[in-house]
Amino acid sequence: MTVSMIRQQLPRTLRQVRTFSTTPRQHAAEVKRLGVIGAGQMGLGIALVAAQRAQVQVSLIDASEKSLAKGIAFAEKLLAKDVSKSRITQEQADQARSLLSASTKIEDLSSVDFVIEAVPEIPQLKFDIFKQLAEICPKHAILATNTSSISITKIAAATTSDPTDTSASSRVVSTHFMNPVPVQKGVEIISGLQTSKETLETAVEFCKKMGKITSVSADSPGFLANRILMPYINEAVICLETGVGDRDSIDAIMKNGTNVPMGPLQLADFIGLDTCLAIMKVLHEETGDSKYRPSVLLGKMVDAGWLGKKSGKGFYDY
Ligand SMILES: NC(=O)c1ccc[n+]([C@@H]2O[C@H](COP(=O)([O-])OP(=O)(O)OC[C@H]3O[C@@H](n4cnc5c(N)ncnc54)[C@H](O)[C@@H]3O)[C@@H](O)[C@H]2O)c1
């Protein structure tokens, strides 16, 4: 996809406002080292697919030793499963594993060409990380976020205290992978107001190198995927809390009636109820539209620590 095609896909108002500042062009083929921050369900998947498909060195960073150990063990399990099903050879699995390294120090990203942040959906956490990345990473590095809903423009703005200096903010973009990353082909690429066309192009190319199919969208609350998906999930939770239907009926009618692999409540468990709630809050607060009000039950479940599959309990028990 060319930049002019990408620009044509942006809504008219955004095209008018955008300046598309420029940064030195770095082709995806020149991306040899990737940093991934957050070894949770998304970060681990991104790291593994990058090692397997794009065959780049991957430094996986997490604040928690435990998450890193769990993530690496899970990556090894997925590779072993691929070998046992003859999807890849043992040699390919060993090659991918050898490209993965783990660390708790963000400073270890000082020589990466591209970094993808996948820490929890907490705005201040992401702002702090991008401020650090602007200082730590090389001046050519693309700084990407996997955020589900937080404004890319705001994340980019956090890289500098001088808004006229776009040397780092022009390299910020979103590569919004879908869950589970090794399985889902789609990636939504979102640019903030500061994102340069070179950054956008490199992000699109790199995701293609990872074997993904890209969609381009504008920095608007929820972007495309979650603007459409989350109100659907939220409405299913409201149907449950107001007694329109029970859990199994809600999931069964959507699963069997719309030809999707799982119903909305099971999907919410799979995504993480904290993530779903965080996205609904962004949609609600940033649009001011009451149609995005998060379900009360969703908030209560997060209060109880019932976050879905990752915590062992959500709408279902795991
Ligand atoms: N879960 C989904 O289905 C999904 C889909 C698309 C995008 N996302 C987005 O991806 C991001 C990550 O989501 P997830 O589901 O993988 O979360 P997760 O909770 O599974 O993993 C987050 C990881 O980040 C680590 N972490 C926390 N603070 C950190 C810090 N300061 N430095 C380094 N690591 C830190 C945690 O230890 C954890 O391992 C979020 O922005 C989320 O909205 C999630």
PDBQT file of the ligand as one rigid body, heavy atoms in Angstrom, charges set to zero:
ROOT
HETATM    1  N1  LIG A 401      -5.732  -9.022  25.465  1.00  0.00    +0.000 N 
HETATM    2  C1  LIG A 401      -6.149  -8.724  24.253  1.00  0.00    +0.000 C 
HETATM    3  O1  LIG A 401      -7.000  -9.438  23.656  1.00  0.00    +0.000 OA
HETATM    4  C2  LIG A 401      -5.567  -7.531  23.547  1.00  0.00    +0.000 A 
HETATM    5  C3  LIG A 401      -5.773  -7.398  22.158  1.00  0.00    +0.000 A 
HETATM    6  C4  LIG A 401      -5.192  -6.312  21.500  1.00  0.00    +0.000 A 
HETATM    7  C5  LIG A 401      -4.456  -5.378  22.228  1.00  0.00    +0.000 A 
HETATM    8  N2  LIG A 401      -4.306  -5.533  23.572  1.00  0.00    +0.000 N 
HETATM    9  C6  LIG A 401      -3.494  -4.533  24.294  1.00  0.00    +0.000 C 
HETATM   10  O2  LIG A 401      -2.198  -5.060  24.470  1.00  0.00    +0.000 OA
HETATM   11  C7  LIG A 401      -1.633  -4.543  25.687  1.00  0.00    +0.000 C 
HETATM   12  C8  LIG A 401      -1.212  -5.687  26.582  1.00  0.00    +0.000 C 
HETATM   13  O3  LIG A 401      -2.339  -6.489  26.853  1.00  0.00    +0.000 OA
HETATM   14  P1  LIG A 401      -2.181  -7.988  27.404  1.00  0.00    +0.000 P 
HETATM   15  O4  LIG A 401      -3.529  -8.603  27.300  1.00  0.00    +0.000 OA
HETATM   16  O5  LIG A 401      -1.011  -8.664  26.779  1.00  0.00    +0.000 OA
HETATM   17  O6  LIG A 401      -1.847  -7.696  28.950  1.00  0.00    +0.000 OA
HETATM   18  P2  LIG A 401      -1.242  -8.698  30.050  1.00  0.00    +0.000 P 
HETATM   19  O7  LIG A 401      -1.794  -8.237  31.342  1.00  0.00    +0.000 OA
HETATM   20  O8  LIG A 401      -1.445 -10.118  29.615  1.00  0.00    +0.000 OA
HETATM   21  O9  LIG A 401       0.357  -8.418  29.988  1.00  0.00    +0.000 OA
HETATM   22  C9  LIG A 401       0.958  -7.201  30.340  1.00  0.00    +0.000 C 
HETATM   23  C10 LIG A 401       2.393  -7.470  30.736  1.00  0.00    +0.000 C 
HETATM   24  O10 LIG A 401       3.043  -6.213  30.966  1.00  0.00    +0.000 OA
HETATM   25  C11 LIG A 401       3.899  -6.349  32.091  1.00  0.00    +0.000 C 
HETATM   26  N3  LIG A 401       4.169  -5.029  32.662  1.00  0.00    +0.000 N 
HETATM   27  C12 LIG A 401       3.394  -4.289  33.494  1.00  0.00    +0.000 A 
HETATM   28  N4  LIG A 401       4.002  -3.116  33.756  1.00  0.00    +0.000 NA
HETATM   29  C13 LIG A 401       5.181  -3.117  33.085  1.00  0.00    +0.000 A 
HETATM   30  C14 LIG A 401       6.251  -2.180  32.970  1.00  0.00    +0.000 A 
HETATM   31  N5  LIG A 401       6.227  -1.003  33.579  1.00  0.00    +0.000 N 
HETATM   32  N6  LIG A 401       7.312  -2.524  32.214  1.00  0.00    +0.000 NA
HETATM   33  C15 LIG A 401       7.363  -3.720  31.573  1.00  0.00    +0.000 A 
HETATM   34  N7  LIG A 401       6.368  -4.645  31.652  1.00  0.00    +0.000 NA
HETATM   35  C16 LIG A 401       5.293  -4.343  32.395  1.00  0.00    +0.000 A 
HETATM   36  C17 LIG A 401       3.155  -7.303  33.018  1.00  0.00    +0.000 C 
HETATM   37  O11 LIG A 401       4.048  -7.913  33.943  1.00  0.00    +0.000 OA
HETATM   38  C18 LIG A 401       2.545  -8.286  32.031  1.00  0.00    +0.000 C 
HETATM   39  O12 LIG A 401       3.415  -9.376  31.798  1.00  0.00    +0.000 OA
HETATM   40  C19 LIG A 401      -2.705  -3.626  26.298  1.00  0.00    +0.000 C 
HETATM   41  O13 LIG A 401      -2.486  -2.308  25.867  1.00  0.00    +0.000 OA
HETATM   42  C20 LIG A 401      -3.986  -4.175  25.680  1.00  0.00    +0.000 C 
HETATM   43  O14 LIG A 401      -5.011  -3.209  25.653  1.00  0.00    +0.000 OA
HETATM   44  C21 LIG A 401      -4.822  -6.597  24.239  1.00  0.00    +0.000 A 
ENDROOT
TORSDOF 0
